[in-house]
Amino acid sequence: MHPYINTYTEEEEEVDISKNDFNDFIQWLINDGIKPRKSKRLWRKTILNNLLNNEKMTLDNFHDFVIDREEQNKKAMKKQNIDTFDYSILINKVVNTTNGKQIIKNYKIVDSMIHLFFEEGNDLLIPKSKIQESFGK
């Protein structure tokens, strides 16, 4: 696979675009509502030429695409971390609640929440992400 390389001279930034990145960028543009007027092949060639020739609007769109993709990857990683968290480590942990310190007796996962049951007979429903922040991995 040969990357498309572009030197963005104004800010001395090199834009390195692989074929896969370019195809993802095209799909991102289409998903964003930008579509070819006539020929999709000609439209793709025009976008590639605009990238290679430092066309500002196309470069701005490409940078937005890269930022959006990074944010999506971060969200996916965060979700994966939450989904793979071992909640059994919570059993017998002492936690501070509005009712003071309590010991977790059991838990139940309910969608994106976790229902904690305490030895003292109280219970608490909190987001899974809050558990992972508090107890780490």
Steps between C-alpha positions, in 0.01 A plus 500: 500500500644835396409794720401830350741758636431870510708779648287774648756780463308775682531326834782264403280202571520178303174328418555128446190331361485127438246352260297373795507844664394661174212253457394560862521877440277469191248295700516757783423778248205302362369433853535874566270570205758592237431307181623510142288700257570278199777240499617345828833402340565857383394636839746268678780608263420866564514450877831316473645775278373763745678320785822467304486866393437643848144616433413657835136392531581139410793495745276648771242228431770233512628629834141499634469140379821400683383667823156338472656157440728539804202596717304198373797273577528643853129442559530143371800432727319646801194284426721192459669571835161533669373181336805299610518632857494221763222613733556204735786698658232720657384231742605582860634845400431783741356807330390843618134572429253761621421249781865483606749220439338182374621157387390372158329162541388441141440674166280470195575645154203685350580634149753783545443508877606281790275432797704466821361320805659570840528284813306765689194430279526816288548506125623746240468525120794674329652517149757234408742775394492644854600159642793471262616855584486421871652153499719511189592197301 
